[in-house]
Amino acid sequence: MKKYLIFLICLTGVYGAMAQGESSNVQKYTPSVLLEKGKWELNSFYNLYTQTTIRDAEGDEINLGQRQTFLNAMYQLTYGISPSGKINVGIDVWATRALYDNDEGSPFKVLTFADGDFSRTAVTGIGPRIRYVPFNNISGFSIQSTFLFPVADDLEEPSFTGHDRYTWFTQFFYDMKLSSQWRLFLETDFLYRIDREGDRANFFRVPLSAFLSYFPRDQKTTIFAFGQYSPRYETLSNEVDEQFGLNSWFTQLGVGAKYQLTTKLGLELSYANFIASRQDGGGYALNLGFRYIY
């Protein structure tokens, strides 16, 4: 139910054209590639996740009797500090607009900032980020680690807006070139949520993701399909004792595309459906992002 795949609401004026024969950032800066020293990146990546049902421990759908919609935004500023392009540093700002409304209502109502049964907008986290290449002899492999501090109060009460926790988010990226036009991208994450009040159990997710990308010969476009399995582990209590184990999981599948609008500005669009889960959400996500490198 509490997912962060991100959706941007932003209209950006785009001017200029890509220089003839110049390599596209869509192809050059794949997910595992870092910025060279002195380069900056501004990344706005936003997601609209909506659901009217969740799934129980057996995978059966449970009707919520309402539509829950989360408009999540992530803003990233990244800078290359290493002459060899091996280390990047940055800062993240995450924000969410939550709307609980009639189950017949449109998920896009969240864009109007209208009221429902419950609505709230909050900055959910701010924190530093580092990205680096740990091994010179393994091409296409990098690691990124972010630590987010919660900003707003009571993010999980009276209804869930965001995680009211410190978040340590470490991502392992591996990019494999299959041919001149096909590329496979793999990602493994460790997402650790630490309760800031100390009265709720900490938990972590281990999302496993795969993206298959196709690069048409125009060099400006990428078309991709992706899948993700995301289990959640925490300490579980019963009448006898407490044990650490799998509490819930979800699987999502999606498709998307990236396009290089100018030499510096890129656009990304994607759709994902949460096709299966246990004690987790059963909705879908619409994603839109902008990436500016200079």
N, C-alpha and C positions, 0 to 999 in steps of 0.2 A: 504494500500500500504506500510505503514511504520511499519513493524512488526519485532519484535525481538524474534524469536525462533532460536537458535544458532547452528552453524555447525563447528566441529573441523577438521582441516587439519593437521594431525600430525601422524607420524609413531613412535610408541613407542616400544622399545625392551622389551619383557616380559620374565622374568626368574623365576624359582622356581615353586612350586606347592602348593596347599592348603593342610594344615595339615589335616590328617584324623580325621573326626568327629568335626572339628572346625566350629563354626557358621559363616556363610557368612555375610560380610558387606552388601550385597545386601538385606538380610532379616533383619539384626540387625539395620542398620542405614537407615530406611525409611525416607521419606521427613520431617516428623514432629519430628524426634528424634535428639537430640543435642549430641555433643561430650562431653565426660567426661573431667574433669580437666587434663590438660597436653597433650591432644591429638591434633594433627594437621590434617588438611585436605587441600589438593590441588585439585582443581576442574577446569578442562578445559572443557567448554561446548560451542560448536560452531554450527552454523546453516547456511545453504545455502537456501536462499529464492529467488525464481525466478517467474516472471510473464510477460506475453505478453498482458494481458487484466486487466482492472479494472471494477467495476460495479458502475452504477449511482444510483441516489436516488430511482429509481424504481426497482433496481436489475438487470437491463439489462447490458449485457457485452459491453464494449467499447474497441475496439482494439487500443493498444498504438502505433502500427507501429514499435515497437522495443522490444527487450527483456531487462528487467531490472532485474539485479541479485545483491543480497547483500550477501556477505560472512561475517557473524557477529561472533565475538569471545568474550567470557566472561571468564576471569580468576579470580578465587577466592581463597584466602588464609584465612582459618578459624582456630581459636584456642579456646579450651575449658578453661574457666577461673574459673568456679564455681565447688567447690567440689561435689555438688549435681547434676552436669550436667544440670543446669538450665539456664546458660548464656554462649553464644559463642560470640566472636568478630572477625571481619575480615576486609578485604579490597578487593574491586573489581576493575578490569581494563577491560574496554570494548573497542573493536576495530572493524572497519568495512572496508571491501573492496567492493566498488560499481563499477559496470560495466553496462553501457548502450550500447547495441550492436544491430546488425541486429536481427530481430525477428525469423529468421531461425537458428540463431547461437545456439550453445550448452550452457546450463547454466554452464557447467563445465569449460568453457573458463576462468571464473573468477579465477580458481585455478592456471592458468598459468601466471597471472598478465600481460596478453596481453592488448593492448589498444583497445578502441572501440570509439563510438561517444562521450562517456564521461567515465572517469575512475578516481578513487581516493581511496587511502588508508589512514586511519586516526585513531588515538586513540580518541574515541568519549567521553569517560568518565572515571573518577577515583574517588573513594570515599569510605568512611568507611561504615561498616555494623555491625549490632547487631542482635542477635537472642536469644530469651528467652522463657521460659515456664511461662506464667502469673498465672496459676491456678494449684495448686498441686492436686486438686480433679477432674480435667478433664484430663483423660489419652489421649495421642495422639494429644494434641493441643499445637501449638507453634506459635510465631509471629516473623517475620523477617523484619527489616527495613533498607533500604540502601539510602544514599544520594550521588548522582553522580554530579561531577563538570565537565562541558564540557571542553575539552582540546584544540582541533583544532579549528581554526576560520572558520566562514562561512560554517558550515556543511550542511546547507539547500540551499546554492547558489553555482554556478548557477544551479546545479541539486542536488537533495536530496542524501546525503551520510548518515547522521545521524541527530538526533534531536539537534539543536543548542540551547539547553536549560539545565537548572538545572533540575535534575530528583529526585523526592522523591518517592521511591518505597517501599510500605509496603505490606507484604504478610501474610495471615492467613492460616495456615496449620492444617488440621485435618485428622488423620489416623485412620481408623476403621477396626479391624480384623473381617472378616465375618466367617472365618473357618480357619483350619490349613493351607489351601492352597490358600485362596482367601482373598483379602484385598481391601477396598475402600478408596481412597485418595481424599479429597476435598480441593480446594484452592480458596480463594477469595483475590483479589489484589486491591490496590488503587495506581495507577500510575499517579502522578501529574507532569506535564511538565511546567516549569516556564521559560519564555523567558528571556534570559540574557540581551538583549538589551532594552526590554521594549516596543518595537513597534509592537509586535504581541500578539494576545490573548493567555493567558494561557489555558490549557485544561487538563482534566484527563480522564483516562480509568478505568473501573471497570471490569477486566477480571474475569469470573467465570469458573472454570475448575473442571473436574472430571476424575479420573483415576481408572480403574478397573484392578487389578493386580492378576496374577496367579503365584504361586510359586511351581514349580515341586519339587519332593522329593529329587533331587540332591543337594538342598540348595545353588547352585551357580547361579541359573537362575531365572529371572523374565520375564514374558511375559505380556504386558499390552496394553489396548486400552484406548483412551482418547478423550475428547471433550472439546471445549472451546468456550464461547461466550464473545466477548469483545466490549462493547459499548464505544463510545467516547463522552464526554460532554464538552460543551464550550458555551461562549456567542455568540449568533447568531444575526446578524443585518438584518433588512429589511428596507423598505422605511419609516416605521413609528417609530419604536423603536428598542431596543435591549432586547433580552430575553435569559436566560440561558436554555439550553436544549440539547437533543440528536442530535448530528451532523452526526455520522456515526457508523457503527458496522461491525464486521465480525464474522463468525462461522467457526471453523476448527475441523476436525475429523482426528484421526491418530491411528497408531499402532506402537509398538516398543518392544524392549527387552533389558534386562540388564544381564551381565554375569560377574561373579567374576573370573578374570584371575589368580590372586594370592591372598594370604591372605590380601594384602594391596591394590591391584589395581583392579578397576572395569571398565567395558566398557559399554556404552549405545549407542544404535542405534534406530532411529525412523523416521517415515515418517508422514507428516501431509498435508492435502489438505484443502484449504480454499473454502469450498463448497458453501457458501452463504455470501453475504455482501451487504451493502448499502453505496455508496460513499467511497468504500475501495477496497482493492486488491482482485484479483481472481487467485492467483498462488498456489504454493505448496512449502513445505520446507522439506529438508533432514537434519537430525540432528545426530551428533556424539559427544560423550563426554567421558572423562576419569576422574575417581575419585580415589585419592590416600589418604588413611587414615593411619596415623602412630602415 
